Each structure stands twice: as C-alpha cells, then as structure tokens.
C-alpha cells in the first residue's frame, strides 16, 4: 500500500522513516502535536514537519486536524496499527540488545517448589548474589503454582510435568522418582519380589502430587506394573513426607534431589532399585515476553550449570 522511491535516510527503509513513524504514532496516541512533542522531547514544529512530509511522500491524508484535536483518517488508523507493531518490535529489539550487554542488576523475583527451593534453589541464590552483588533476590518458596500472568514474578522453577502451555519454558534438568524407606523397614522390604508387594506395606502419600496413590513401575523396556497403594499417612509437603519415612512410618516415593544425601549416608534405603518410576523435568518458566532481563538469564544459566553438576555427581 505504501511505497516510496527515496533511497536516502528518509526512504522507506531508513532510520529517518522509522523516526517519522514514531512521530506519527505519538500524535495519534496523544491526539495533539503539542502533546506528542512533549512526550518525544522535541519541538512541535519538528513533529508537524515530519508528519506532513510522511503524508506528502505517500500522497495521502493520514490525520484530520481541527482546532481542538487531531484524529487519524480511516487510512491513518490502519497505518497506525501497523506502525504500533513495528515500533513495539523495534523497542523490544533495542531493549534486548541493551540487556544482553548489561551486567545483571536489580531485584529478581522468582518462585520455586518448597522442597526443591530449599535444597537446590536457595544455594543457587546465594551463589548468584555473590557473583552479582548488584542483584537482590525475592523468592517465594511454595508448593502452590503461582500465576505468572499476574503479579511481578519474573521467573518460576517448575518441578515435574508442565501444564502451562501459554508460557515460555526452558528445561534445565530432570529428576528421578525413588521408592524409599527407613533402614528399620529393611526386613519387610527385603521380602519384596516386585512392586505389587508394596500394596501390603504402610505407605505415606504426598498429597501435593496430582496422583499420589497409583504408581507406574517399569523393568527394562517390556515389563510394566501399576500399583495402587493404601496410604496410612497423608502429608502435603515433600520434606514432611521425607521426615515421616525417616521416622519409619512407611514407604514413599520421593524425588532424588530430596533424598540423595540421606541415601548416601544410609539414613534411608532405596526399595526395589531395579524397578524404575517415571522421571520428571525441571523447567525455568517465564511470563510471555519478547526478551528477558540479564538478571533472569544469568540466574537460569547458573541454576542450569548447578543442575548439570548435580546430575553428573
């Protein structure tokens, strides 16, 4: 629709034309050449001249000027809507470029599950603030899934299986689910020949999980067993479940990051280690945006590095 033959800075592909789009958009948004000039920090004459030049080059009227206000014509309104997209994209590109080269700084607001947060995220936060002293961190550790589309949280760490399809996510690691027990239950679990046997043993259910009474085990590529357990204790936090298991109250399934040190020290034992449970993912989840601040990218990179080290160890 809009074509121009100019090949200099004022041509359709030049920076001057991008400036004129910004001047035109400001006039439409403020309804006044004077208000647009104030917003842009330039004189009214410059705004008026550049918009007039735009109309002259394309031989069309984009604005209707009255003594009280300035309004876009029908063609001008359609042109403005296109301009707004272009200017937003350009602004995002410049912001992204600036953030890429910037040193991380400012307050980083994030959320993470309580168990993974205490064991993995908090040590990462400590390392992050030591590395980037210009940064502060405000973390909400909760097993409730907070809505990133409202509020000011810039980053969420999700552990398990993602259900939010409208958000941007980066997988930074994974975890294994392990069937564990107290060493005091060794005589009982030693008699187990397969997963079906655990249905007759006391079990501690983690109600923070969507499905906490049915577990799907696999042995190699072919053998599968689904086991429905009868829980004697129901708890809504992973660390509480771990403590109940440690006290000998029953078996439970816990993520590897929550029990690794207990297994290594012999405080807990893995039950039926040859049988596998489904593995889960660890994701950094972001609100939908064209770019992410340097502080967010830097923290996610640090956490991803620490996750790689944890899984390699």
N, C-alpha and C positions, 0 to 999 in steps of 0.2 A: 504493500500500500504506500509506504513512504520510501522514496528513493531520492538520492542526491548525487550529483556528479562531482562534488568537491573532493579533492584528494589530499588537501592540507589538513591541519589540525581541526579545522571546522567541519571536515567531511563527516560522513555518516559513521566512519569507524574511528574517528579521532577522539582524543580526550576532551577537546572543546565541546564536541557534541554531547558527550556524557555530562559535562557541566550544565549544558543547556537543558538536558532532561531533568537534572536536579532542580534547576531554577523553575522550570515549568511545573514540576510536581509540587514544589513548595508553594507556588501561587495557588494551585488547585486546593491543596490541603489547608491553607490559611485563609483563602478567599480574598486575598489582598496582596498587592505588590509591596506595600509598605511592611506588612507583617512577614512576608516571605523574605524581604531584605534583612529584617531584624533577626529572623531565625538563622539566615545564612551568614550574617556578619558582613554584609556588603551593602553598597548603596542601592536605593530604589531604582536609580537610573540604569545601573548595570543589569538588574533583573529585567526591567522593562525592555531594554535594548536587545537582550539575548533572546527573550521570548518572542519579540517581534521578528527578529532575524529567523528564528525557527519557523514561524508562520510564513515568512516571505520565501524562504528556501523551498518549502513544500507547497506553496501557493494554496494555502488553506487557512481557515479561521479555526483556531483551537480554543479561544476564550471569548466570552461575551463580557464586555466592560461596561459597567454602569457607574453612576456616581456613588452608589452605596457599597457595591461588592463586585467581585469578579467570579464568573461561573464558567465552567467548561461547556463548549458546544457538545453535541452528541458525538461527533468525531473526536473532539478533545477528551471527552470522558473515556472513550475506548482506548485512546492513545495513552492517557494517564494510567489506566490499569496495567498496560504493558510496561510503561515506564517504572511503575512501583515495583514490579517483579525484577526488572533489570537492576534497579538501584539497590534493592534488598540483596540480590545475589552479589553485586559488586561490594556492598558493605561487608557482607559475610566473608568474601574473599580477602579483603583488606584486614579484617579482624583476625581471620585465621592466620594470615601471613604474620601479623604482629604477634599473635600468641605463640606461634611456632618458634620465633626467635627470642621471645621473652623468657626471663627467669621466672620460675614458678613463685607466686606470691599470693597473699591474701588468705581469707578463710575458706577452707574446703569443708563442705557439709556432706556427710555420707551416712549411709545406714548399712547394717550387716546383721545377719542372724547372731543371736547372743553367743552360742557355743563357738561358732567359727570366728566371731568377732573377738571374743576373749582370747582364744588360743592362737589365732593367726593374724587377724586384722590389727589388734592393738599393738603387738610388737612391730608390725609394719608401719603403723602410725608413728611410733617412737623413732624408728629409723628414718622415716620421711622428714619429720620435723628437725632431726639432727642434720640431715643432708641439706634441707632448705629452710634455714632459720627465718626467712621472710614469710613462711607459711604457718598458719594455725589450722587446727582440725577440730570440727564439732561433729562427733559421731553419735548416732542413735543406734544402740545395740538392742534389737528386739526380734522375736520370732514372728511378729506380725509383719505382713507385707505392706510397706508404706507406699502410697500412691505418688509416683514421681511426676505426674502430670499436674499436681497441685503442690504448693509449698515451694521451698527453696533448696531442696536436696538436689545436689548435682551428680551424685553417684550412689548406686546401690550395688552391694555384693549379694548375689543370689546363689544359694547352695541347693542343688537338687535338679529339678526339671522345670525349665522356664514355661510359664503360662502366659506371659505378656508379649503378645505379638506386635504391638504398636510401638515398642521401644527399641532402641539400638542396643546391641549387646556384643560383648567380646568375651569369648571363652578363654579363661586364664589358667584353668586347671581342672582336675577331676578328683574324685574320691571313691574309695571302696566302702561298701557296707559290710560290716563284720558281725557275725554272731559270737557273742562273748558271754563269759560267766566268771564268777569268783572262783579262785582255786579251791574254795571249800566245797564247790559242787563237782569237783573232779571225779569222784566215784560214780556220780549219776551220769555225767556226760560221757564218761569212758565207755559206757554200755551202749551208746547210740551207734546204730549202724547206718543211719540215713536221716534226712530232715524230718520224715514223718514222726520220728520218735520224740521230737521236742514238743509235740502237741500234748504229751502227758506230763510235762515238767512245768514248774511255775515260770511265768513269763511277765516281764514288765513292759507295758505298752507306752510308747511315746505319742501322745495324742496331738502333738504339734505336727505330726505327719498326716497326710490325707488318708493313707491306708496304713494302719498300724497293727492289724490283726492277721493279715494274709501276706505271706512271704513266698516269693518265687525263687527257688534254688535251681542251679544247673550244675551238671558234672560233665565237663567236656562239651562237645558240640551236640550231642544227641539226647542225653538224659535230662529231663525236667521234672521237678516236683513242686507243687504248690501246697503250702502248709498253712492251715488256719489254726492259730494258737488261741488258748483260753488264758487271758491275762488275769493275774491276781492283783496287780497294782497298775493304776493309770496315772501317768505324770505328763505334764505339758511342756517340759523343757529337757533338752538333751543332757545337760550337765546333771540334772536331778535324776534322770534315768541311770546315768553312769554311776552316781553315788549309790543308788539302790542296788545295782548289780554288784558293786564293790562290797556292799554290806551282806551279800549272799542271799538277797531276796528272790533271785531268779535270773533267767537268761534274758537277753535282749539283743537287738540289732543296733549297732552304733557306728557312726562314720569313723574312718580310720584316723582322721586328724584329731578326734576327741579321745582316742584310746591308745594311740601309738606309744606314748611314754609308759602307760600302765602295762601294756603287753610286754614291752622291753624289760620293765622292772619286775615282772612276774606278779603284779598286783591283780591282773586279770589274765584269763586264758582264752584263746580263740577256740571255738567249738566247731567241729566238722570243717576244718580249714580247707579240705579238698573240694568242698562244695562252694560255689560262687553265688553271690547275690548281685543284682543289677548295680552297675556303677552310676554315679551321678556327676553332673558337671558343676563347675564353679565359674560363674559369669560376673563380669562387670557390666552393669546395666545403666544406661544413660537416658535422660529425657531426650525426646526427638529434637535435634538441633543440627544446624549446618556445620558447626565446629564446636570443639570442646576446649576450655581454658587449659593453659600449660600446667596448672597445678593438678588438674584432673588426669591429664595424660601421664604426668610424671608419677603420680601415686599408683595408677593402674600398672604402669611399667614396672615399678618397684615391687608391687604385690605379685605380679606375674613371675618375676625373677625368683622371688622367695618361694612361690608355689613350685616352680621347676626344681629348685633345690630340695624342697621337702619331699617331692615325689621321687627324686633321684636318690635321696638318702634312705 
